[in-house]
């Protein structure tokens, strides 16, 4: 038996979207959002505040 795929919701059978970054074409900066700072463009990095679904 194959292992369960963690990206599939067993209740609905739907597949979770992979996180991605939204990058501004002209500045090269990424959309970054947090509760304390709001939504803004920031230097791209691999933090969770720039992981969109």
C-alpha positions as a printed Julia matrix, in Angstrom:
53×3 Matrix{Float64}:
   0.0    0.0     0.0
   1.33   3.44   -0.94
   1.9    6.01    1.84
  -0.77   8.68    2.27
  -0.1   11.96    0.48
   0.0   14.7     3.16
  -1.09  17.33    0.62
  -4.51  15.68    0.14
  -7.36  16.56    2.51
  -8.91  13.2     3.34
 -12.27  14.75    4.24
 -12.76  16.52    0.9
 -10.29  14.7    -1.36
  -8.89  18.06   -2.49
  -5.19  18.76   -2.91
  -3.57  21.62   -0.98
  -1.97  24.33   -3.1
   1.8   24.62   -2.84
   2.98  27.92   -1.33
   4.5   30.44   -3.73
   6.03  33.94   -3.69
   4.52  36.97   -5.42
   7.35  39.1    -6.84
   6.98  42.69   -8.11
   8.24  42.8   -11.71
   9.99  46.19  -11.53
  11.44  46.18   -8.01
  12.09  42.43   -7.68
  10.73  42.61   -4.12
   8.2   40.12   -2.72
   4.74  40.63   -1.28
   5.13  40.2     2.47
   2.33  40.17    5.01
   2.09  39.97    8.77
  -0.41  40.97   11.44
   1.85  43.63   12.95
   3.27  45.11    9.71
   0.39  44.54    7.27
   0.92  43.85    3.56
   3.97  45.41    1.92
   6.83  44.77   -0.53
   9.97  43.51    1.15
  13.28  41.89    0.22
  12.57  38.3    -0.89
  13.47  35.58    1.58
  12.09  32.18    2.57
  10.05  33.21    5.6
   6.44  32.18    6.07
   5.18  35.76    5.66
   5.96  35.52    1.93
   4.4   32.08    1.39
   1.07  32.56   -0.38
  -1.46  29.91   -1.43
